[in-house]
Amino acid sequence: MDTLITVNQRGALTLPKDIREQAGIPKGGPVRVQMTSEGVLLTPVIAYPVEIYTPERIAEFRLNNALDAEDYHAAVKEVLQMGLNPDTIPHQPIKRVGR
């Protein structure tokens, strides 16, 4: 399918909706532009949001990823050293081995 589109005075072009949908390019989505021997190649880019981990989120990971009761006890100590209360961090506790 060939479609003729024009480049405006600022150098921008608008891809028709049906072409964007077929190519998997969301409205306002990023596109990689490459010069190839055949011409200009536009490729949709998948962008993933970056999560900046808060101390609470790090504590949650550590507590949830404990391998056994001994490791969980070590994780609780680490969380306490971070100045956080493990009881306020959402996680699935493993049977505790004293604090």
C-alpha positions as CSV (number, residue, x, y, z in Angstrom):
1,M,0.0,0.0,0.0
2,D,1.5,3.4,-1.0
3,T,0.3,6.5,0.7
4,L,1.4,10.0,-0.3
5,I,1.9,12.4,2.6
6,T,3.6,15.8,2.7
7,V,6.2,17.3,4.9
8,N,5.1,20.6,6.4
9,Q,7.2,23.8,6.5
10,R,8.7,22.8,9.9
11,G,9.8,19.4,8.4
12,A,7.1,17.4,10.3
13,L,5.0,14.8,8.7
14,T,1.8,13.2,9.9
15,L,1.3,9.5,9.5
16,P,-2.3,8.5,8.7
17,K,-4.1,6.7,11.6
18,D,-4.5,3.4,9.7
19,I,-0.8,3.3,9.0
20,R,0.1,4.2,12.6
21,E,-2.2,1.4,13.8
22,Q,-0.8,-1.2,11.4
23,A,2.8,-0.2,12.4
24,G,1.9,-0.3,16.1
25,I,2.7,3.4,16.7
26,P,0.6,4.9,19.4
27,K,-0.6,8.5,19.0
28,G,2.3,10.6,20.3
29,G,4.5,7.5,20.5
30,P,8.3,7.5,19.8
31,V,9.6,6.6,16.4
32,R,13.2,5.8,15.4
33,V,14.2,7.4,12.1
34,Q,17.1,5.7,10.1
35,M,18.5,6.4,6.7
36,T,19.0,3.2,4.7
37,S,20.1,2.4,1.2
38,E,16.4,2.2,0.3
39,G,15.4,5.5,1.9
40,V,14.0,6.6,5.2
41,L,13.0,3.9,7.6
42,L,10.5,4.6,10.5
43,T,10.4,2.1,13.3
44,P,8.1,2.2,16.4
45,V,10.0,2.3,19.6
46,I,8.8,0.7,22.8
47,A,9.3,3.0,25.8
48,Y,9.1,1.6,29.3
49,P,8.5,3.9,32.2
50,V,11.3,4.0,34.7
51,E,10.5,3.5,38.4
52,I,12.7,5.2,40.8
53,Y,12.8,3.0,43.9
54,T,12.0,4.6,47.2
55,P,13.6,3.2,50.3
56,E,10.1,1.7,51.1
57,R,10.0,-0.1,47.7
58,I,13.6,-1.4,48.2
59,A,12.6,-2.7,51.7
60,E,9.5,-4.4,50.1
61,F,11.7,-6.1,47.6
62,R,14.1,-7.3,50.2
63,L,11.4,-8.6,52.6
64,N,9.4,-10.3,49.8
65,N,12.5,-12.0,48.3
66,A,13.8,-13.6,51.5
67,L,14.6,-17.2,50.8
68,D,13.9,-18.6,54.3
69,A,13.3,-17.6,57.9
70,E,17.0,-16.8,58.4
71,D,17.2,-14.7,55.3
72,Y,13.9,-13.0,56.4
73,H,15.5,-12.2,59.7
74,A,18.5,-10.6,57.9
75,A,16.1,-8.6,55.7
76,V,14.2,-7.3,58.7
77,K,17.5,-6.1,60.2
78,E,18.4,-4.4,56.9
79,V,15.1,-2.6,56.8
80,L,15.5,-1.5,60.4
81,Q,19.0,-0.2,59.5
82,M,17.3,1.8,56.7
83,G,15.3,3.5,59.4
84,L,12.0,1.9,58.4
85,N,9.6,-0.2,60.3
86,P,9.2,-3.7,58.6
87,D,5.7,-4.0,60.0
88,T,4.6,-1.0,57.9
89,I,6.1,-2.3,54.6
90,P,3.6,-4.3,52.5
91,H,5.0,-7.8,52.2
92,Q,4.4,-11.5,52.8
93,P,6.3,-12.3,56.0
94,I,8.1,-15.6,56.5
95,K,7.9,-17.1,59.9
96,R,10.1,-14.9,62.0
97,V,13.1,-16.0,63.9
98,G,13.0,-13.4,66.7
99,R,14.1,-9.8,66.2
